């Protein structure tokens, strides 16, 4: 809120729906960004490895979309 009060550009980025160290409250992130008209960026299109492939929005470079992407694009999973 302090950054927004300074009238600076803000984007909330690189969040997922979960992570190995805990659950992510993506609903709170999306609600806040909508309320404050702040941009956001979900993580990531494709190519994660090391056990965090669940953060991919697509199953390959051109799709199909994952359930995480379906959630981001169309709403609740």
mmJSON file of the N, C-alpha and C atoms, coordinates in Angstrom:
{"data_MODEL":{"atom_site":{
"group_PDB":["ATOM","ATOM","ATOM","ATOM","ATOM","ATOM","ATOM","ATOM","ATOM","ATOM","ATOM","ATOM","ATOM","ATOM","ATOM","ATOM","ATOM","ATOM","ATOM","ATOM","ATOM","ATOM","ATOM","ATOM","ATOM","ATOM","ATOM","ATOM","ATOM","ATOM","ATOM","ATOM","ATOM","ATOM","ATOM","ATOM","ATOM","ATOM","ATOM","ATOM","ATOM","ATOM","ATOM","ATOM","ATOM","ATOM","ATOM","ATOM","ATOM","ATOM","ATOM","ATOM","ATOM","ATOM","ATOM","ATOM","ATOM","ATOM","ATOM","ATOM","ATOM","ATOM","ATOM","ATOM","ATOM","ATOM","ATOM","ATOM","ATOM","ATOM","ATOM","ATOM","ATOM","ATOM","ATOM","ATOM","ATOM","ATOM","ATOM","ATOM","ATOM","ATOM","ATOM","ATOM","ATOM","ATOM","ATOM","ATOM","ATOM","ATOM","ATOM","ATOM","ATOM","ATOM","ATOM","ATOM","ATOM","ATOM","ATOM","ATOM","ATOM","ATOM","ATOM","ATOM","ATOM","ATOM","ATOM","ATOM","ATOM","ATOM","ATOM","ATOM","ATOM","ATOM","ATOM","ATOM","ATOM","ATOM","ATOM","ATOM","ATOM","ATOM","ATOM","ATOM","ATOM","ATOM","ATOM","ATOM","ATOM","ATOM","ATOM","ATOM","ATOM","ATOM","ATOM","ATOM","ATOM","ATOM","ATOM","ATOM","ATOM","ATOM","ATOM","ATOM","ATOM","ATOM","ATOM","ATOM","ATOM","ATOM","ATOM","ATOM","ATOM","ATOM","ATOM","ATOM","ATOM","ATOM","ATOM","ATOM","ATOM","ATOM","ATOM","ATOM","ATOM","ATOM","ATOM","ATOM","ATOM","ATOM","ATOM","ATOM","ATOM","ATOM","ATOM","ATOM","ATOM","ATOM","ATOM","ATOM","ATOM","ATOM","ATOM","ATOM","ATOM","ATOM","ATOM","ATOM","ATOM","ATOM","ATOM","ATOM","ATOM","ATOM","ATOM","ATOM","ATOM","ATOM","ATOM","ATOM","ATOM","ATOM","ATOM","ATOM","ATOM","ATOM","ATOM","ATOM","ATOM","ATOM","ATOM","ATOM","ATOM","ATOM","ATOM","ATOM","ATOM","ATOM","ATOM","ATOM","ATOM","ATOM","ATOM","ATOM","ATOM","ATOM","ATOM","ATOM","ATOM","ATOM","ATOM"],
"id":[1,2,3,4,5,6,7,8,9,10,11,12,13,14,15,16,17,18,19,20,21,22,23,24,25,26,27,28,29,30,31,32,33,34,35,36,37,38,39,40,41,42,43,44,45,46,47,48,49,50,51,52,53,54,55,56,57,58,59,60,61,62,63,64,65,66,67,68,69,70,71,72,73,74,75,76,77,78,79,80,81,82,83,84,85,86,87,88,89,90,91,92,93,94,95,96,97,98,99,100,101,102,103,104,105,106,107,108,109,110,111,112,113,114,115,116,117,118,119,120,121,122,123,124,125,126,127,128,129,130,131,132,133,134,135,136,137,138,139,140,141,142,143,144,145,146,147,148,149,150,151,152,153,154,155,156,157,158,159,160,161,162,163,164,165,166,167,168,169,170,171,172,173,174,175,176,177,178,179,180,181,182,183,184,185,186,187,188,189,190,191,192,193,194,195,196,197,198,199,200,201,202,203,204,205,206,207,208,209,210,211,212,213,214,215,216,217,218,219,220,221,222,223,224,225,226,227,228,229,230,231],
"type_symbol":["N","C","C","N","C","C","N","C","C","N","C","C","N","C","C","N","C","C","N","C","C","N","C","C","N","C","C","N","C","C","N","C","C","N","C","C","N","C","C","N","C","C","N","C","C","N","C","C","N","C","C","N","C","C","N","C","C","N","C","C","N","C","C","N","C","C","N","C","C","N","C","C","N","C","C","N","C","C","N","C","C","N","C","C","N","C","C","N","C","C","N","C","C","N","C","C","N","C","C","N","C","C","N","C","C","N","C","C","N","C","C","N","C","C","N","C","C","N","C","C","N","C","C","N","C","C","N","C","C","N","C","C","N","C","C","N","C","C","N","C","C","N","C","C","N","C","C","N","C","C","N","C","C","N","C","C","N","C","C","N","C","C","N","C","C","N","C","C","N","C","C","N","C","C","N","C","C","N","C","C","N","C","C","N","C","C","N","C","C","N","C","C","N","C","C","N","C","C","N","C","C","N","C","C","N","C","C","N","C","C","N","C","C","N","C","C","N","C","C","N","C","C","N","C","C","N","C","C","N","C","C"],
"label_atom_id":["N","CA","C","N","CA","C","N","CA","C","N","CA","C","N","CA","C","N","CA","C","N","CA","C","N","CA","C","N","CA","C","N","CA","C","N","CA","C","N","CA","C","N","CA","C","N","CA","C","N","CA","C","N","CA","C","N","CA","C","N","CA","C","N","CA","C","N","CA","C","N","CA","C","N","CA","C","N","CA","C","N","CA","C","N","CA","C","N","CA","C","N","CA","C","N","CA","C","N","CA","C","N","CA","C","N","CA","C","N","CA","C","N","CA","C","N","CA","C","N","CA","C","N","CA","C","N","CA","C","N","CA","C","N","CA","C","N","CA","C","N","CA","C","N","CA","C","N","CA","C","N","CA","C","N","CA","C","N","CA","C","N","CA","C","N","CA","C","N","CA","C","N","CA","C","N","CA","C","N","CA","C","N","CA","C","N","CA","C","N","CA","C","N","CA","C","N","CA","C","N","CA","C","N","CA","C","N","CA","C","N","CA","C","N","CA","C","N","CA","C","N","CA","C","N","CA","C","N","CA","C","N","CA","C","N","CA","C","N","CA","C","N","CA","C","N","CA","C","N","CA","C","N","CA","C","N","CA","C","N","CA","C","N","CA","C","N","CA","C"],
"label_alt_id":[null,null,null,null,null,null,null,null,null,null,null,null,null,null,null,null,null,null,null,null,null,null,null,null,null,null,null,null,null,null,null,null,null,null,null,null,null,null,null,null,null,null,null,null,null,null,null,null,null,null,null,null,null,null,null,null,null,null,null,null,null,null,null,null,null,null,null,null,null,null,null,null,null,null,null,null,null,null,null,null,null,null,null,null,null,null,null,null,null,null,null,null,null,null,null,null,null,null,null,null,null,null,null,null,null,null,null,null,null,null,null,null,null,null,null,null,null,null,null,null,null,null,null,null,null,null,null,null,null,null,null,null,null,null,null,null,null,null,null,null,null,null,null,null,null,null,null,null,null,null,null,null,null,null,null,null,null,null,null,null,null,null,null,null,null,null,null,null,null,null,null,null,null,null,null,null,null,null,null,null,null,null,null,null,null,null,null,null,null,null,null,null,null,null,null,null,null,null,null,null,null,null,null,null,null,null,null,null,null,null,null,null,null,null,null,null,null,null,null,null,null,null,null,null,null,null,null,null,null,null,null],
"label_comp_id":["UNK","UNK","UNK","UNK","UNK","UNK","UNK","UNK","UNK","UNK","UNK","UNK","UNK","UNK","UNK","UNK","UNK","UNK","UNK","UNK","UNK","UNK","UNK","UNK","UNK","UNK","UNK","UNK","UNK","UNK","UNK","UNK","UNK","UNK","UNK","UNK","UNK","UNK","UNK","UNK","UNK","UNK","UNK","UNK","UNK","UNK","UNK","UNK","UNK","UNK","UNK","UNK","UNK","UNK","UNK","UNK","UNK","UNK","UNK","UNK","UNK","UNK","UNK","UNK","UNK","UNK","UNK","UNK","UNK","UNK","UNK","UNK","UNK","UNK","UNK","UNK","UNK","UNK","UNK","UNK","UNK","UNK","UNK","UNK","UNK","UNK","UNK","UNK","UNK","UNK","UNK","UNK","UNK","UNK","UNK","UNK","UNK","UNK","UNK","UNK","UNK","UNK","UNK","UNK","UNK","UNK","UNK","UNK","UNK","UNK","UNK","UNK","UNK","UNK","UNK","UNK","UNK","UNK","UNK","UNK","UNK","UNK","UNK","UNK","UNK","UNK","UNK","UNK","UNK","UNK","UNK","UNK","UNK","UNK","UNK","UNK","UNK","UNK","UNK","UNK","UNK","UNK","UNK","UNK","UNK","UNK","UNK","UNK","UNK","UNK","UNK","UNK","UNK","UNK","UNK","UNK","UNK","UNK","UNK","UNK","UNK","UNK","UNK","UNK","UNK","UNK","UNK","UNK","UNK","UNK","UNK","UNK","UNK","UNK","UNK","UNK","UNK","UNK","UNK","UNK","UNK","UNK","UNK","UNK","UNK","UNK","UNK","UNK","UNK","UNK","UNK","UNK","UNK","UNK","UNK","UNK","UNK","UNK","UNK","UNK","UNK","UNK","UNK","UNK","UNK","UNK","UNK","UNK","UNK","UNK","UNK","UNK","UNK","UNK","UNK","UNK","UNK","UNK","UNK","UNK","UNK","UNK","UNK","UNK","UNK","UNK","UNK","UNK","UNK","UNK","UNK"],
"label_asym_id":["A","A","A","A","A","A","A","A","A","A","A","A","A","A","A","A","A","A","A","A","A","A","A","A","A","A","A","A","A","A","A","A","A","A","A","A","A","A","A","A","A","A","A","A","A","A","A","A","A","A","A","A","A","A","A","A","A","A","A","A","A","A","A","A","A","A","A","A","A","A","A","A","A","A","A","A","A","A","A","A","A","A","A","A","A","A","A","A","A","A","A","A","A","A","A","A","A","A","A","A","A","A","A","A","A","A","A","A","A","A","A","A","A","A","A","A","A","A","A","A","A","A","A","A","A","A","A","A","A","A","A","A","A","A","A","A","A","A","A","A","A","A","A","A","A","A","A","A","A","A","A","A","A","A","A","A","A","A","A","A","A","A","A","A","A","A","A","A","A","A","A","A","A","A","A","A","A","A","A","A","A","A","A","A","A","A","A","A","A","A","A","A","A","A","A","A","A","A","A","A","A","A","A","A","A","A","A","A","A","A","A","A","A","A","A","A","A","A","A","A","A","A","A","A","A","A","A","A","A","A","A"],
"label_entity_id":["1","1","1","1","1","1","1","1","1","1","1","1","1","1","1","1","1","1","1","1","1","1","1","1","1","1","1","1","1","1","1","1","1","1","1","1","1","1","1","1","1","1","1","1","1","1","1","1","1","1","1","1","1","1","1","1","1","1","1","1","1","1","1","1","1","1","1","1","1","1","1","1","1","1","1","1","1","1","1","1","1","1","1","1","1","1","1","1","1","1","1","1","1","1","1","1","1","1","1","1","1","1","1","1","1","1","1","1","1","1","1","1","1","1","1","1","1","1","1","1","1","1","1","1","1","1","1","1","1","1","1","1","1","1","1","1","1","1","1","1","1","1","1","1","1","1","1","1","1","1","1","1","1","1","1","1","1","1","1","1","1","1","1","1","1","1","1","1","1","1","1","1","1","1","1","1","1","1","1","1","1","1","1","1","1","1","1","1","1","1","1","1","1","1","1","1","1","1","1","1","1","1","1","1","1","1","1","1","1","1","1","1","1","1","1","1","1","1","1","1","1","1","1","1","1","1","1","1","1","1","1"],
"label_seq_id":[1,1,1,2,2,2,3,3,3,4,4,4,5,5,5,6,6,6,7,7,7,8,8,8,9,9,9,10,10,10,11,11,11,12,12,12,13,13,13,14,14,14,15,15,15,16,16,16,17,17,17,18,18,18,19,19,19,20,20,20,21,21,21,22,22,22,23,23,23,24,24,24,25,25,25,26,26,26,27,27,27,28,28,28,29,29,29,30,30,30,31,31,31,32,32,32,33,33,33,34,34,34,35,35,35,36,36,36,37,37,37,38,38,38,39,39,39,40,40,40,41,41,41,42,42,42,43,43,43,44,44,44,45,45,45,46,46,46,47,47,47,48,48,48,49,49,49,50,50,50,51,51,51,52,52,52,53,53,53,54,54,54,55,55,55,56,56,56,57,57,57,58,58,58,59,59,59,60,60,60,61,61,61,62,62,62,63,63,63,64,64,64,65,65,65,66,66,66,67,67,67,68,68,68,69,69,69,70,70,70,71,71,71,72,72,72,73,73,73,74,74,74,75,75,75,76,76,76,77,77,77],
"pdbx_PDB_ins_code":[null,null,null,null,null,null,null,null,null,null,null,null,null,null,null,null,null,null,null,null,null,null,null,null,null,null,null,null,null,null,null,null,null,null,null,null,null,null,null,null,null,null,null,null,null,null,null,null,null,null,null,null,null,null,null,null,null,null,null,null,null,null,null,null,null,null,null,null,null,null,null,null,null,null,null,null,null,null,null,null,null,null,null,null,null,null,null,null,null,null,null,null,null,null,null,null,null,null,null,null,null,null,null,null,null,null,null,null,null,null,null,null,null,null,null,null,null,null,null,null,null,null,null,null,null,null,null,null,null,null,null,null,null,null,null,null,null,null,null,null,null,null,null,null,null,null,null,null,null,null,null,null,null,null,null,null,null,null,null,null,null,null,null,null,null,null,null,null,null,null,null,null,null,null,null,null,null,null,null,null,null,null,null,null,null,null,null,null,null,null,null,null,null,null,null,null,null,null,null,null,null,null,null,null,null,null,null,null,null,null,null,null,null,null,null,null,null,null,null,null,null,null,null,null,null,null,null,null,null,null,null],
"Cartn_x":[0.823,0.0,0.867,2.003,2.894,3.453,3.814,4.327,3.238,2.029,0.914,0.62,0.741,0.502,1.51,2.677,3.7,3.475,2.391,2.026,3.11,3.722,4.748,4.13,4.757,4.298,4.564,3.582,3.7,3.158,3.858,3.343,3.699,2.726,2.959,3.209,4.395,4.761,5.365,5.386,5.998,5.392,4.08,3.433,2.791,2.65,2.001,0.875,0.268,-0.844,-0.365,0.857,1.475,2.967,3.691,5.132,5.609,6.814,7.327,7.404,7.49,7.591,6.263,5.144,3.846,2.842,1.621,0.524,0.619,0.247,0.2,-1.27,-1.619,-3.002,-3.212,-3.296,-3.457,-4.765,-5.785,-7.053,-6.846,-6.058,-5.779,-4.975,-3.995,-3.193,-4.076,-4.908,-5.763,-6.817,-7.359,-8.336,-7.687,-6.492,-5.779,-5.467,-4.967,-4.607,-5.838,-6.956,-8.187,-8.663,-8.634,-9.087,-8.225,-6.924,-5.986,-5.602,-6.161,-5.855,-4.343,-3.766,-2.344,-2.146,-1.136,-0.831,-0.272,-0.385,0.145,0.681,1.528,2.155,2.251,1.529,1.588,2.835,3.394,4.62,4.279,4.884,5.537,4.987,5.306,4.685,5.012,6.293,6.676,8.169,8.561,9.974,10.548,9.713,10.229,10.737,11.661,12.175,12.513,13.131,13.551,12.413,11.288,10.169,9.137,9.317,8.316,7.624,7.555,6.865,5.394,4.817,3.415,3.167,4.218,4.069,3.93,4.174,4.023,2.565,2.345,1.013,0.63,1.635,1.391,2.223,1.746,2.447,3.561,3.616,4.65,4.741,5.68,5.846,4.58,3.732,2.495,1.244,1.367,0.202,0.234,-0.793,-2.049,-1.854,-2.899,-2.851,-2.958,-2.302,-2.387,-3.581,-3.888,-4.972,-4.633,-3.342,-2.939,-3.272,-3.029,-3.364,-4.878,-5.594,-7.061,-7.573,-6.969,-7.354,-7.078,-5.899,-5.517,-6.381,-6.664,-7.417,-8.912,-9.45,-10.904,-11.481,-10.662,-11.187,-10.837,-11.601,-11.287,-11.138,-10.195,-9.988,-11.025],
"Cartn_y":[-1.197,0.0,1.26,1.199,2.347,2.696,1.686,1.923,2.526,1.999,2.55,3.992,4.299,5.664,6.643,6.137,6.971,7.107,6.493,6.545,5.951,4.859,4.148,2.957,2.546,1.357,0.11,-0.773,-1.99,-3.17,-4.286,-5.56,-6.612,-7.422,-8.525,-9.752,-10.287,-11.318,-12.57,-13.531,-14.834,-15.558,-15.599,-16.381,-17.616,-18.63,-19.864,-20.181,-21.324,-21.737,-22.546,-23.017,-23.705,-23.697,-24.079,-24.202,-25.21,-25.697,-26.757,-26.332,-25.036,-24.591,-24.095,-24.322,-23.96,-23.571,-23.421,-23.035,-21.544,-21.181,-19.771,-19.374,-18.243,-17.774,-16.939,-17.646,-16.945,-16.181,-16.634,-15.888,-14.502,-14.424,-13.13,-12.237,-12.816,-12.041,-11.473,-12.329,-11.883,-10.876,-11.066,-10.118,-8.753,-8.767,-7.51,-6.781,-7.499,-6.845,-6.277,-6.98,-6.462,-5.217,-5.269,-4.137,-2.899,-3.084,-1.969,-1.656,-2.424,-2.27,-2.351,-3.435,-3.698,-4.872,-4.804,-5.912,-7.112,-8.28,-9.495,-10.424,-11.348,-12.295,-13.639,-14.613,-15.967,-16.679,-17.574,-18.295,-19.666,-20.147,-19.617,-20.364,-19.958,-20.574,-22.057,-22.395,-23.786,-23.946,-25.097,-25.422,-25.513,-25.431,-25.621,-27.048,-27.221,-28.545,-28.585,-29.642,-29.735,-29.898,-30.442,-30.685,-29.581,-28.521,-27.45,-27.313,-28.408,-28.407,-28.041,-28.218,-27.863,-26.364,-25.558,-24.124,-23.761,-24.726,-24.471,-24.197,-23.207,-22.884,-23.732,-24.296,-25.148,-26.417,-27.476,-28.755,-28.835,-27.892,-27.825,-26.404,-26.124,-24.756,-24.159,-24.995,-24.498,-25.059,-25.605,-26.138,-27.643,-28.27,-27.712,-27.049,-26.372,-25.662,-26.62,-26.263,-27.053,-26.578,-27.306,-26.886,-25.562,-25.308,-24.028,-22.895,-23.079,-22.066,-21.903,-23.006,-22.934,-22.089,-22.253,-21.483,-19.996,-19.681,-18.294,-17.637,-18.341,-17.76,-17.737,-18.84,-18.981,-18.92,-18.887,-18.812,-20.029,-20.268,-21.325,-22.688,-23.474,-24.857,-25.75],
"Cartn_z":[0.0,0.0,0.0,0.702,0.752,-0.617,-1.388,-2.74,-3.614,-3.496,-4.281,-3.886,-2.605,-2.134,-2.729,-3.109,-3.74,-5.238,-5.733,-7.152,-8.055,-7.574,-8.333,-9.051,-10.117,-10.851,-10.01,-9.97,-9.17,-9.964,-9.884,-10.377,-9.338,-8.993,-8.06,-8.911,-8.784,-9.733,-9.159,-10.064,-9.831,-8.639,-8.6,-7.546,-8.163,-7.357,-7.762,-6.812,-6.979,-6.117,-4.921,-4.98,-3.851,-4.088,-3.037,-3.168,-2.138,-2.331,-1.46,0.0,0.276,1.665,2.232,1.504,2.049,0.988,1.443,0.558,0.268,-0.93,-1.334,-1.411,-0.849,-0.889,-2.154,-3.288,-4.564,-4.623,-3.892,-3.862,-3.256,-2.189,-1.558,-2.494,-3.19,-4.132,-5.234,-5.83,-6.928,-6.462,-5.264,-4.728,-4.48,-3.9,-3.632,-4.929,-5.912,-7.176,-7.877,-7.78,-8.386,-7.651,-6.321,-5.509,-5.745,-5.839,-5.972,-7.422,-8.351,-9.777,-10.022,-9.493,-9.605,-10.549,-11.393,-12.288,-11.539,-12.142,-11.53,-12.604,-12.179,-13.078,-12.383,-12.909,-12.345,-12.867,-12.085,-12.419,-12.89,-13.828,-15.004,-16.208,-17.408,-18.58,-18.685,-18.784,-19.013,-18.766,-18.288,-18.194,-16.803,-15.776,-14.428,-14.263,-13.35,-13.03,-11.549,-11.126,-9.733,-8.753,-9.219,-8.325,-8.258,-9.025,-9.018,-10.378,-11.09,-12.382,-12.245,-11.073,-10.84,-11.007,-11.07,-11.293,-12.765,-13.665,-15.095,-15.442,-16.286,-16.772,-17.983,-18.651,-19.816,-19.699,-20.33,-20.285,-21.317,-22.234,-23.259,-23.776,-24.654,-25.154,-25.768,-26.377,-26.973,-26.313,-25.126,-24.426,-24.388,-23.928,-23.41,-22.043,-21.6,-20.333,-19.16,-18.056,-16.823,-15.995,-14.943,-14.052,-13.36,-13.099,-12.526,-13.494,-14.782,-15.782,-15.896,-15.878,-15.927,-14.769,-13.594,-12.405,-12.63,-13.138,-13.357,-14.418,-15.486,-16.605,-16.348,-15.808,-15.72,-14.324,-13.289,-11.931,-11.118,-10.078,-9.11,-9.727,-9.171,-9.617,-8.98],
"occupancy":[1.0,1.0,1.0,1.0,1.0,1.0,1.0,1.0,1.0,1.0,1.0,1.0,1.0,1.0,1.0,1.0,1.0,1.0,1.0,1.0,1.0,1.0,1.0,1.0,1.0,1.0,1.0,1.0,1.0,1.0,1.0,1.0,1.0,1.0,1.0,1.0,1.0,1.0,1.0,1.0,1.0,1.0,1.0,1.0,1.0,1.0,1.0,1.0,1.0,1.0,1.0,1.0,1.0,1.0,1.0,1.0,1.0,1.0,1.0,1.0,1.0,1.0,1.0,1.0,1.0,1.0,1.0,1.0,1.0,1.0,1.0,1.0,1.0,1.0,1.0,1.0,1.0,1.0,1.0,1.0,1.0,1.0,1.0,1.0,1.0,1.0,1.0,1.0,1.0,1.0,1.0,1.0,1.0,1.0,1.0,1.0,1.0,1.0,1.0,1.0,1.0,1.0,1.0,1.0,1.0,1.0,1.0,1.0,1.0,1.0,1.0,1.0,1.0,1.0,1.0,1.0,1.0,1.0,1.0,1.0,1.0,1.0,1.0,1.0,1.0,1.0,1.0,1.0,1.0,1.0,1.0,1.0,1.0,1.0,1.0,1.0,1.0,1.0,1.0,1.0,1.0,1.0,1.0,1.0,1.0,1.0,1.0,1.0,1.0,1.0,1.0,1.0,1.0,1.0,1.0,1.0,1.0,1.0,1.0,1.0,1.0,1.0,1.0,1.0,1.0,1.0,1.0,1.0,1.0,1.0,1.0,1.0,1.0,1.0,1.0,1.0,1.0,1.0,1.0,1.0,1.0,1.0,1.0,1.0,1.0,1.0,1.0,1.0,1.0,1.0,1.0,1.0,1.0,1.0,1.0,1.0,1.0,1.0,1.0,1.0,1.0,1.0,1.0,1.0,1.0,1.0,1.0,1.0,1.0,1.0,1.0,1.0,1.0,1.0,1.0,1.0,1.0,1.0,1.0,1.0,1.0,1.0,1.0,1.0,1.0,1.0,1.0,1.0,1.0,1.0,1.0],
"B_iso_or_equiv":[0.0,0.0,0.0,0.0,0.0,0.0,0.0,0.0,0.0,0.0,0.0,0.0,0.0,0.0,0.0,0.0,0.0,0.0,0.0,0.0,0.0,0.0,0.0,0.0,0.0,0.0,0.0,0.0,0.0,0.0,0.0,0.0,0.0,0.0,0.0,0.0,0.0,0.0,0.0,0.0,0.0,0.0,0.0,0.0,0.0,0.0,0.0,0.0,0.0,0.0,0.0,0.0,0.0,0.0,0.0,0.0,0.0,0.0,0.0,0.0,0.0,0.0,0.0,0.0,0.0,0.0,0.0,0.0,0.0,0.0,0.0,0.0,0.0,0.0,0.0,0.0,0.0,0.0,0.0,0.0,0.0,0.0,0.0,0.0,0.0,0.0,0.0,0.0,0.0,0.0,0.0,0.0,0.0,0.0,0.0,0.0,0.0,0.0,0.0,0.0,0.0,0.0,0.0,0.0,0.0,0.0,0.0,0.0,0.0,0.0,0.0,0.0,0.0,0.0,0.0,0.0,0.0,0.0,0.0,0.0,0.0,0.0,0.0,0.0,0.0,0.0,0.0,0.0,0.0,0.0,0.0,0.0,0.0,0.0,0.0,0.0,0.0,0.0,0.0,0.0,0.0,0.0,0.0,0.0,0.0,0.0,0.0,0.0,0.0,0.0,0.0,0.0,0.0,0.0,0.0,0.0,0.0,0.0,0.0,0.0,0.0,0.0,0.0,0.0,0.0,0.0,0.0,0.0,0.0,0.0,0.0,0.0,0.0,0.0,0.0,0.0,0.0,0.0,0.0,0.0,0.0,0.0,0.0,0.0,0.0,0.0,0.0,0.0,0.0,0.0,0.0,0.0,0.0,0.0,0.0,0.0,0.0,0.0,0.0,0.0,0.0,0.0,0.0,0.0,0.0,0.0,0.0,0.0,0.0,0.0,0.0,0.0,0.0,0.0,0.0,0.0,0.0,0.0,0.0,0.0,0.0,0.0,0.0,0.0,0.0,0.0,0.0,0.0,0.0,0.0,0.0],
"pdbx_formal_charge":[null,null,null,null,null,null,null,null,null,null,null,null,null,null,null,null,null,null,null,null,null,null,null,null,null,null,null,null,null,null,null,null,null,null,null,null,null,null,null,null,null,null,null,null,null,null,null,null,null,null,null,null,null,null,null,null,null,null,null,null,null,null,null,null,null,null,null,null,null,null,null,null,null,null,null,null,null,null,null,null,null,null,null,null,null,null,null,null,null,null,null,null,null,null,null,null,null,null,null,null,null,null,null,null,null,null,null,null,null,null,null,null,null,null,null,null,null,null,null,null,null,null,null,null,null,null,null,null,null,null,null,null,null,null,null,null,null,null,null,null,null,null,null,null,null,null,null,null,null,null,null,null,null,null,null,null,null,null,null,null,null,null,null,null,null,null,null,null,null,null,null,null,null,null,null,null,null,null,null,null,null,null,null,null,null,null,null,null,null,null,null,null,null,null,null,null,null,null,null,null,null,null,null,null,null,null,null,null,null,null,null,null,null,null,null,null,null,null,null,null,null,null,null,null,null,null,null,null,null,null,null],
"auth_seq_id":[1,1,1,2,2,2,3,3,3,4,4,4,5,5,5,6,6,6,7,7,7,8,8,8,9,9,9,10,10,10,11,11,11,12,12,12,13,13,13,14,14,14,15,15,15,16,16,16,17,17,17,18,18,18,19,19,19,20,20,20,21,21,21,22,22,22,23,23,23,24,24,24,25,25,25,26,26,26,27,27,27,28,28,28,29,29,29,30,30,30,31,31,31,32,32,32,33,33,33,34,34,34,35,35,35,36,36,36,37,37,37,38,38,38,39,39,39,40,40,40,41,41,41,42,42,42,43,43,43,44,44,44,45,45,45,46,46,46,47,47,47,48,48,48,49,49,49,50,50,50,51,51,51,52,52,52,53,53,53,54,54,54,55,55,55,56,56,56,57,57,57,58,58,58,59,59,59,60,60,60,61,61,61,62,62,62,63,63,63,64,64,64,65,65,65,66,66,66,67,67,67,68,68,68,69,69,69,70,70,70,71,71,71,72,72,72,73,73,73,74,74,74,75,75,75,76,76,76,77,77,77],
"auth_comp_id":["UNK","UNK","UNK","UNK","UNK","UNK","UNK","UNK","UNK","UNK","UNK","UNK","UNK","UNK","UNK","UNK","UNK","UNK","UNK","UNK","UNK","UNK","UNK","UNK","UNK","UNK","UNK","UNK","UNK","UNK","UNK","UNK","UNK","UNK","UNK","UNK","UNK","UNK","UNK","UNK","UNK","UNK","UNK","UNK","UNK","UNK","UNK","UNK","UNK","UNK","UNK","UNK","UNK","UNK","UNK","UNK","UNK","UNK","UNK","UNK","UNK","UNK","UNK","UNK","UNK","UNK","UNK","UNK","UNK","UNK","UNK","UNK","UNK","UNK","UNK","UNK","UNK","UNK","UNK","UNK","UNK","UNK","UNK","UNK","UNK","UNK","UNK","UNK","UNK","UNK","UNK","UNK","UNK","UNK","UNK","UNK","UNK","UNK","UNK","UNK","UNK","UNK","UNK","UNK","UNK","UNK","UNK","UNK","UNK","UNK","UNK","UNK","UNK","UNK","UNK","UNK","UNK","UNK","UNK","UNK","UNK","UNK","UNK","UNK","UNK","UNK","UNK","UNK","UNK","UNK","UNK","UNK","UNK","UNK","UNK","UNK","UNK","UNK","UNK","UNK","UNK","UNK","UNK","UNK","UNK","UNK","UNK","UNK","UNK","UNK","UNK","UNK","UNK","UNK","UNK","UNK","UNK","UNK","UNK","UNK","UNK","UNK","UNK","UNK","UNK","UNK","UNK","UNK","UNK","UNK","UNK","UNK","UNK","UNK","UNK","UNK","UNK","UNK","UNK","UNK","UNK","UNK","UNK","UNK","UNK","UNK","UNK","UNK","UNK","UNK","UNK","UNK","UNK","UNK","UNK","UNK","UNK","UNK","UNK","UNK","UNK","UNK","UNK","UNK","UNK","UNK","UNK","UNK","UNK","UNK","UNK","UNK","UNK","UNK","UNK","UNK","UNK","UNK","UNK","UNK","UNK","UNK","UNK","UNK","UNK","UNK","UNK","UNK","UNK","UNK","UNK"],
"auth_asym_id":["A","A","A","A","A","A","A","A","A","A","A","A","A","A","A","A","A","A","A","A","A","A","A","A","A","A","A","A","A","A","A","A","A","A","A","A","A","A","A","A","A","A","A","A","A","A","A","A","A","A","A","A","A","A","A","A","A","A","A","A","A","A","A","A","A","A","A","A","A","A","A","A","A","A","A","A","A","A","A","A","A","A","A","A","A","A","A","A","A","A","A","A","A","A","A","A","A","A","A","A","A","A","A","A","A","A","A","A","A","A","A","A","A","A","A","A","A","A","A","A","A","A","A","A","A","A","A","A","A","A","A","A","A","A","A","A","A","A","A","A","A","A","A","A","A","A","A","A","A","A","A","A","A","A","A","A","A","A","A","A","A","A","A","A","A","A","A","A","A","A","A","A","A","A","A","A","A","A","A","A","A","A","A","A","A","A","A","A","A","A","A","A","A","A","A","A","A","A","A","A","A","A","A","A","A","A","A","A","A","A","A","A","A","A","A","A","A","A","A","A","A","A","A","A","A","A","A","A","A","A","A"],
"auth_atom_id":["N","CA","C","N","CA","C","N","CA","C","N","CA","C","N","CA","C","N","CA","C","N","CA","C","N","CA","C","N","CA","C","N","CA","C","N","CA","C","N","CA","C","N","CA","C","N","CA","C","N","CA","C","N","CA","C","N","CA","C","N","CA","C","N","CA","C","N","CA","C","N","CA","C","N","CA","C","N","CA","C","N","CA","C","N","CA","C","N","CA","C","N","CA","C","N","CA","C","N","CA","C","N","CA","C","N","CA","C","N","CA","C","N","CA","C","N","CA","C","N","CA","C","N","CA","C","N","CA","C","N","CA","C","N","CA","C","N","CA","C","N","CA","C","N","CA","C","N","CA","C","N","CA","C","N","CA","C","N","CA","C","N","CA","C","N","CA","C","N","CA","C","N","CA","C","N","CA","C","N","CA","C","N","CA","C","N","CA","C","N","CA","C","N","CA","C","N","CA","C","N","CA","C","N","CA","C","N","CA","C","N","CA","C","N","CA","C","N","CA","C","N","CA","C","N","CA","C","N","CA","C","N","CA","C","N","CA","C","N","CA","C","N","CA","C","N","CA","C","N","CA","C","N","CA","C","N","CA","C","N","CA","C","N","CA","C","N","CA","C"],
"pdbx_PDB_model_num":[1,1,1,1,1,1,1,1,1,1,1,1,1,1,1,1,1,1,1,1,1,1,1,1,1,1,1,1,1,1,1,1,1,1,1,1,1,1,1,1,1,1,1,1,1,1,1,1,1,1,1,1,1,1,1,1,1,1,1,1,1,1,1,1,1,1,1,1,1,1,1,1,1,1,1,1,1,1,1,1,1,1,1,1,1,1,1,1,1,1,1,1,1,1,1,1,1,1,1,1,1,1,1,1,1,1,1,1,1,1,1,1,1,1,1,1,1,1,1,1,1,1,1,1,1,1,1,1,1,1,1,1,1,1,1,1,1,1,1,1,1,1,1,1,1,1,1,1,1,1,1,1,1,1,1,1,1,1,1,1,1,1,1,1,1,1,1,1,1,1,1,1,1,1,1,1,1,1,1,1,1,1,1,1,1,1,1,1,1,1,1,1,1,1,1,1,1,1,1,1,1,1,1,1,1,1,1,1,1,1,1,1,1,1,1,1,1,1,1,1,1,1,1,1,1,1,1,1,1,1,1]
}}}
